[in-house]
Amino acid sequence: MTHLGYLLVGWGASLGALGFYALRVMQRGRRAAGRVPPERRRWLAAEETS
């Protein structure tokens, strides 16, 4: 394998692992957000108080 091959495999593995980690974090966040009672979901619906 050439130097370019090693470089591409290294970058591909790194970006693939980072992408997989980001997807898992988002899945876990959505699952956790679903367990929050509706009256405590402050970040989902912004109500104007003015």
BAMI-373512 format. One line per 8 residues: their letters; for each residue y, z, x of N, C-alpha, C. Coordinates in steps of 0.02 Angstrom, whole numbers, plus 32768, in hexadecimal, padded with zeros to 4 digits. Last residue first. Layout:
BEGIN
A) Y:Z:X:Y:Z:X:Y:Z:X ~ ...;
! end
This chain:
BEGIN
STEEAALW) 8773:854D:776E:87BA:854A:7760:87CA:853B:7718 ~ 86F0:854A:7794:8707:8589:7777:8751:8586:7765 ~ 8670:84D5:7787:86B6:84E1:7796:86CC:851F:7771 ~ 85D1:84DD:77CF:85F9:84E6:7793:8641:84F5:77A7 ~ 8557:8480:7816:8599:849D:7825:85C1:84A1:77E4 ~ 84B2:8497:7829:84E3:8484:77F7:8525:84A8:7805 ~ 846E:84BE:789D:845A:8481:7879:848E:8469:7847 ~ 8491:8536:78D8:84A1:84F9:78FD:848F:84B9:78D7;
RRREPPVR) 8465:859D:7884:84AC:8591:788D:84BB:854E:78AC ~ 83F2:85D0:7830:83F8:858F:7851:8441:857C:7858 ~ 83DC:863F:77E2:83EB:864B:7829:83F6:860A:7850 ~ 83B4:8616:7766:83F4:8639:776B:8409:8647:77B3 ~ 8333:85DE:777F:836D:85B3:7770:83B0:85D7:7777 ~ 82DE:8624:7810:82EE:8626:77C9:832E:85FE:77BB ~ 8286:85C2:7885:82C2:85EB:7879:82D2:85EA:782F ~ 8223:8568:7897:820F:85AC:7886:824A:85DA:7879;
GAARRGRQ) 825E:84F4:78C3:8241:84F5:7880:822D:853A:7869 ~ 827A:8512:7946:82B2:850F:7917:8298:8510:78CF ~ 81FB:8505:797F:821A:8547:797C:8253:8548:794A ~ 81EC:847A:7974:81BC:84A7:7954:81D9:84ED:794C ~ 8256:8450:79C4:8254:843E:797D:8225:846B:7957 ~ 822C:8485:7A3F:826C:849A:7A21:826D:848A:79D7 ~ 81B6:843F:7A57:81B3:8488:7A4F:81F3:84A2:7A2F ~ 81EA:83BE:7A64:81B9:83CD:7A30:81B7:8418:7A22;
MVRLAYFG) 823D:83CD:7AD4:825A:83BA:7A94:822A:83CA:7A5A ~ 81DD:83EA:7B35:8212:841B:7B26:8231:840C:7AE3 ~ 8194:8372:7B35:8174:83B1:7B21:81A7:83E7:7B10 ~ 81F5:8317:7B64:81D8:8310:7B21:81B7:8350:7B09 ~ 820A:834B:7BE5:8241:8349:7BB5:8227:8341:7B6E ~ 818C:8336:7C1F:81A6:837A:7C18:81DE:837C:7BE4 ~ 8188:82AA:7C1F:8156:82D0:7BF9:816E:8317:7BED ~ 81F4:8290:7C77:81F5:8278:7C32:81C5:829E:7C06;
LAGLSAGW) 81C0:82C8:7CED:81FF:82E2:7CD0:8205:82CD:7C87 ~ 8150:8278:7D02:8148:82C0:7CF7:8186:82DE:7CD8 ~ 8191:81FB:7D13:8160:8205:7CDE:8156:824F:7CCE ~ 81DC:8212:7D85:81FE:8204:7D46:81D0:820C:7D0A ~ 8172:8228:7DE1:81A6:8259:7DD6:81C9:824F:7D93 ~ 8129:81B1:7DDA:8108:81F0:7DCA:813C:8226:7DBA ~ 818C:8155:7E03:816C:814F:7DC2:814B:8190:7DAC ~ 81A9:817F:7E86:81DD:8181:7E52:81BE:817F:7E0C;
GVLLYGLH) 8128:8167:7EBF:8147:81A9:7EC1:817D:81B1:7E8C ~ 8117:80DE:7EA8:80E7:810E:7E8C:8106:8154:7E8A ~ 8183:80AC:7EF3:817F:80A1:7EAB:814F:80D1:7E89 ~ 815F:80D7:7F75:819F:80EB:7F57:819C:80E4:7F0B ~ 80E7:8097:7F8A:80E9:80E0:7F8A:8128:80F9:7F68 ~ 8116:8012:7F85:80E4:802A:7F56:80E4:8076:7F51 ~ 816A:800D:7FF3:8187:8004:7FB0:8156:801D:7F7B ~ 810F:8017:8059:813F:804D:8050:815E:8049:800A;
TM) 8070:7FDB:8018:80AD:7FD6:8040:80D9:8013:8033 ~ 7FC5:8000:802B:8000:8000:8000:803E:8000:802D;
! end
